[in-house]
Amino acid sequence: MKFTYIKSELKGTEVPQVVFDNLHDARNNDLKVILYIIKNEITDPLKISSDLNISHSAANSSLLYWADKGLIMCHEEVEKINKKKPALTSEIIATFASDPGVQALCRNLQLIFGGGLSERYTNKFIGLYIEESIPVDVILQISQHHINIGIDNPSYIIKVIRSWHTKLGLSTGSQVDEYLAICQKRAAAHKKVCQIFSMDFDKLKSSDKKLIDFWIEKLGMSFEMIEQSYIRAGHLAGIPYCNGILKNWAQKGFKNPSDLQSEISNITQSSRNIDTQEDLIAQGMNKVPIFNE
């Protein structure tokens, strides 16, 4: 039996050489999938499995096969590549040497770190400014703040600068000042609450700090109210337990200790009413009816 190839009009994109190089070990589904992708430029495994009438797992497996051969790339790999920020080379830094921002950054960083900042870390700080567009004053203010509180680890400070800029949106020196003022106020509140609860400040959990911030900033509770919640809790006194008490008071509109007086009066009156009813019942039970013989 003989066969003859019938030439037809060419359509679509030519098949890359790497497909032919892997004919010997590519499975049937692998070839179907890559030819489908070449023709349609579609890499969605659900769409591929539906159009080619193969399972979703088979489509995924073929996609991974050709990703390994370099023909396609999975999103996870793209994200990894995008996240990797190459370190600035000395040549790149040299091109920005005349930039006033770079000059101010280098000069002030050495002053902030007492001249002890290495060239490697200096370049990383410059990278924050050049590559990530973080303003110089933001970098310097956050760095100075951490040095002031006794944290001089450049790697940690760089992470904080990046986090505060991207997650908190701090993009000006005034915004950094406002946030640091809030942090200072929170720290003072944490220490005050620790005194009320007779707790060691160093052992205060981050979750406890968030609750304290919530009491003051969201519920609007005063330290007097926080102290009252501690007293009311008795032997159960603890930040999580008192959180329930304070939330309940907030729902009732109680903001000051004077607001609690009405609640105490109501509880006292209710208790008296119960005592009175119990006395009447007891008196009734003690009365013995007298029958005439």
PLY file of the C-alpha trace (Angstrom):
ply
format ascii 1.0
element vertex 293
property float x
property float y
property float z
element edge 292
property int vertex1
property int vertex2
end_header
0.00 0.00 0.00
1.43 3.36 -1.03
0.62 6.84 0.12
1.07 10.27 -1.44
1.17 13.57 0.43
-1.29 16.04 -1.05
-0.09 19.60 -0.66
-2.71 22.09 0.52
-2.84 25.79 1.26
-0.87 26.68 4.39
-2.83 28.30 7.21
-1.87 29.66 10.57
1.54 29.82 12.21
4.38 27.45 11.39
5.09 24.74 13.94
8.16 25.56 16.06
11.17 23.27 15.70
10.98 22.29 19.39
7.74 20.40 18.64
9.52 18.25 16.05
12.45 17.75 18.41
10.09 16.18 20.96
8.00 13.98 18.66
9.67 10.85 20.01
8.50 11.33 23.65
5.47 13.63 23.36
2.19 11.84 23.96
-0.80 12.07 21.66
-2.54 14.63 23.90
0.65 16.68 24.09
0.76 17.04 20.31
-2.94 17.80 20.07
-2.65 20.48 22.78
0.40 22.25 21.35
-1.01 22.28 17.80
-4.26 23.68 19.21
-2.33 26.40 21.07
-0.26 27.29 17.99
-3.39 27.65 15.91
-5.68 29.40 18.42
-3.20 31.03 20.87
-5.39 29.78 23.73
-3.79 28.33 26.87
-6.83 28.02 29.14
-6.92 24.33 30.25
-10.72 24.37 30.61
-11.19 25.66 27.06
-8.61 23.22 25.70
-10.16 20.21 27.47
-13.60 21.17 26.13
-12.55 21.81 22.53
-10.28 18.76 22.26
-12.57 16.49 24.27
-9.88 15.51 26.76
-9.89 15.65 30.55
-8.92 18.80 32.43
-6.02 16.99 34.09
-4.77 15.80 30.69
-4.86 19.37 29.38
-2.97 20.61 32.45
-0.41 17.83 32.10
0.25 18.73 28.46
0.52 22.42 29.31
3.12 21.62 31.96
4.97 19.38 29.48
5.34 22.19 26.92
6.09 24.70 29.68
9.05 22.49 30.59
10.16 22.66 26.94
10.01 26.45 26.99
7.11 26.90 24.57
4.66 28.28 27.12
4.94 29.67 30.63
2.62 29.12 33.58
1.38 32.15 35.55
3.17 31.04 38.72
6.50 31.25 36.92
5.60 34.67 35.48
4.79 35.94 38.99
8.09 34.59 40.33
10.01 36.38 37.59
8.10 39.62 38.15
8.75 39.48 41.89
12.48 39.06 41.43
13.96 42.55 41.35
17.56 42.37 40.14
20.04 44.19 42.32
21.28 47.45 40.90
24.72 47.16 39.37
27.44 49.71 39.97
27.07 50.83 36.36
23.35 51.57 36.80
24.00 53.41 40.05
26.73 55.43 38.36
24.25 56.69 35.79
22.12 58.09 38.61
25.05 59.55 40.54
24.12 63.08 39.50
20.48 62.61 40.56
19.83 64.98 43.51
17.64 62.32 45.13
20.41 59.70 45.05
22.92 62.22 46.38
20.62 63.23 49.26
19.85 59.59 50.00
23.48 58.48 50.16
24.55 61.48 52.23
21.76 61.20 54.80
21.81 57.41 55.09
25.42 57.53 56.20
24.48 60.13 58.82
21.46 58.11 60.03
23.47 54.87 60.31
26.48 56.65 61.75
28.65 55.96 58.73
28.24 52.22 59.24
26.11 51.44 56.19
27.86 49.20 53.66
27.88 49.84 49.90
25.68 46.76 49.43
22.90 48.11 51.63
23.34 51.63 50.28
22.63 50.23 46.82
19.49 48.48 48.12
18.20 51.74 49.58
18.92 53.46 46.26
16.95 50.67 44.59
13.90 51.61 46.65
14.11 55.10 45.21
15.08 54.29 41.61
13.23 51.01 40.96
10.24 51.25 43.30
9.73 55.03 43.16
9.63 55.44 46.93
10.33 59.12 47.78
13.63 59.94 49.45
12.01 61.63 52.46
9.88 58.54 53.11
12.97 56.29 53.04
14.94 58.59 55.33
12.16 59.22 57.86
11.31 55.55 58.30
15.02 54.71 58.60
15.58 57.43 61.21
12.55 56.27 63.20
13.86 52.71 63.48
17.35 53.86 64.44
15.75 56.03 67.16
13.91 53.04 68.66
17.04 50.88 68.60
16.49 48.89 65.38
19.52 49.22 63.11
19.17 46.15 60.87
19.23 47.52 57.29
17.48 44.45 55.81
14.58 44.76 58.26
14.28 48.52 57.72
14.20 48.06 53.94
11.33 45.54 54.30
9.42 47.95 56.54
9.89 50.83 54.08
8.58 48.70 51.23
5.65 47.42 53.31
4.61 50.85 54.64
4.78 52.31 51.14
2.87 49.53 49.34
0.45 48.29 52.02
-0.17 51.46 54.04
0.15 53.85 51.11
2.69 56.12 52.81
4.10 58.17 49.94
4.93 61.52 51.57
6.92 62.62 54.58
3.81 64.10 56.24
1.97 60.79 55.92
4.89 59.04 57.61
4.79 61.62 60.42
1.05 61.08 60.91
1.41 57.30 60.99
4.33 57.45 63.44
2.22 59.71 65.69
-0.54 57.09 65.63
1.99 54.35 66.43
3.33 56.37 69.35
-0.17 56.96 70.69
-0.99 53.27 70.35
2.18 52.22 72.16
1.30 54.52 75.07
-2.22 53.02 75.16
-0.83 49.48 75.18
1.37 50.30 78.16
-1.53 51.94 80.02
-3.76 48.90 79.51
-0.95 46.63 80.65
-0.85 48.59 83.91
-4.63 48.21 84.33
-4.45 44.46 83.70
-1.22 44.03 85.70
0.46 42.57 82.63
4.06 42.58 81.46
4.21 44.85 78.40
6.87 42.66 76.75
4.47 39.69 76.85
1.60 41.55 75.19
0.54 39.66 72.05
0.00 41.36 68.70
-3.62 40.14 68.80
-4.04 41.86 72.19
-2.61 45.09 70.78
-5.12 44.99 67.92
-7.98 44.58 70.41
-6.76 47.52 72.48
-6.56 49.65 69.32
-10.09 48.51 68.47
-11.44 49.53 71.91
-9.99 53.02 71.71
-10.14 53.86 67.99
-13.33 52.06 66.93
-15.42 51.68 70.09
-14.29 55.01 71.56
-13.71 53.54 75.03
-11.83 55.51 77.67
-9.23 53.97 79.97
-11.78 54.32 82.80
-14.20 52.10 80.88
-11.44 49.60 80.13
-10.64 49.52 83.85
-14.33 48.99 84.67
-14.43 46.03 82.28
-11.41 44.57 84.08
-13.15 44.99 87.43
-16.41 43.48 86.16
-14.58 40.48 84.69
-13.26 39.46 88.11
-11.27 36.23 88.03
-11.98 35.94 84.29
-10.22 39.24 83.63
-8.26 39.08 80.41
-8.12 41.09 77.20
-10.20 38.64 75.09
-12.89 38.34 77.82
-13.03 42.09 78.44
-13.36 42.61 74.70
-16.81 41.01 74.91
-17.81 43.28 77.80
-16.65 46.44 76.03
-18.36 45.50 72.77
-21.59 44.93 74.70
-21.29 48.33 76.37
-20.59 49.98 73.02
-23.76 48.45 71.57
-25.69 49.93 74.50
-24.11 53.33 73.94
-22.05 53.30 77.15
-18.91 55.41 76.78
-18.16 56.62 80.34
-18.39 55.07 83.83
-21.36 57.34 84.57
-23.26 55.54 81.79
-22.91 52.34 83.77
-24.79 53.74 86.77
-28.18 53.29 85.10
-27.31 49.68 84.34
-26.23 49.11 87.94
-29.44 50.73 89.21
-31.56 48.53 86.96
-29.72 45.41 88.05
-30.07 46.41 91.73
-33.78 47.16 91.36
-34.36 43.88 89.53
-32.52 42.06 92.31
-34.69 43.80 94.93
-37.84 42.88 93.07
-36.75 39.25 92.95
-35.93 39.32 96.68
-39.35 40.84 97.45
-41.13 38.19 95.43
-39.14 35.46 97.12
-40.00 36.91 100.55
-43.72 36.96 99.73
-43.57 33.37 98.52
-41.71 32.33 101.64
-44.21 34.11 103.87
-47.08 32.38 102.05
-45.48 29.02 102.52
-44.96 29.65 106.24
-48.62 30.52 106.82
-50.43 27.41 108.05
-54.26 27.54 107.63
-56.32 27.07 110.83
-59.40 24.87 110.57
-62.16 24.86 113.18
-62.87 21.46 114.54
0 1
1 2
2 3
3 4
4 5
5 6
6 7
7 8
8 9
9 10
10 11
11 12
12 13
13 14
14 15
15 16
16 17
17 18
18 19
19 20
20 21
21 22
22 23
23 24
24 25
25 26
26 27
27 28
28 29
29 30
30 31
31 32
32 33
33 34
34 35
35 36
36 37
37 38
38 39
39 40
40 41
41 42
42 43
43 44
44 45
45 46
46 47
47 48
48 49
49 50
50 51
51 52
52 53
53 54
54 55
55 56
56 57
57 58
58 59
59 60
60 61
61 62
62 63
63 64
64 65
65 66
66 67
67 68
68 69
69 70
70 71
71 72
72 73
73 74
74 75
75 76
76 77
77 78
78 79
79 80
80 81
81 82
82 83
83 84
84 85
85 86
86 87
87 88
88 89
89 90
90 91
91 92
92 93
93 94
94 95
95 96
96 97
97 98
98 99
99 100
100 101
101 102
102 103
103 104
104 105
105 106
106 107
107 108
108 109
109 110
110 111
111 112
112 113
113 114
114 115
115 116
116 117
117 118
118 119
119 120
120 121
121 122
122 123
123 124
124 125
125 126
126 127
127 128
128 129
129 130
130 131
131 132
132 133
133 134
134 135
135 136
136 137
137 138
138 139
139 140
140 141
141 142
142 143
143 144
144 145
145 146
146 147
147 148
148 149
149 150
150 151
151 152
152 153
153 154
154 155
155 156
156 157
157 158
158 159
159 160
160 161
161 162
162 163
163 164
164 165
165 166
166 167
167 168
168 169
169 170
170 171
171 172
172 173
173 174
174 175
175 176
176 177
177 178
178 179
179 180
180 181
181 182
182 183
183 184
184 185
185 186
186 187
187 188
188 189
189 190
190 191
191 192
192 193
193 194
194 195
195 196
196 197
197 198
198 199
199 200
200 201
201 202
202 203
203 204
204 205
205 206
206 207
207 208
208 209
209 210
210 211
211 212
212 213
213 214
214 215
215 216
216 217
217 218
218 219
219 220
220 221
221 222
222 223
223 224
224 225
225 226
226 227
227 228
228 229
229 230
230 231
231 232
232 233
233 234
234 235
235 236
236 237
237 238
238 239
239 240
240 241
241 242
242 243
243 244
244 245
245 246
246 247
247 248
248 249
249 250
250 251
251 252
252 253
253 254
254 255
255 256
256 257
257 258
258 259
259 260
260 261
261 262
262 263
263 264
264 265
265 266
266 267
267 268
268 269
269 270
270 271
271 272
272 273
273 274
274 275
275 276
276 277
277 278
278 279
279 280
280 281
281 282
282 283
283 284
284 285
285 286
286 287
287 288
288 289
289 290
290 291
291 292
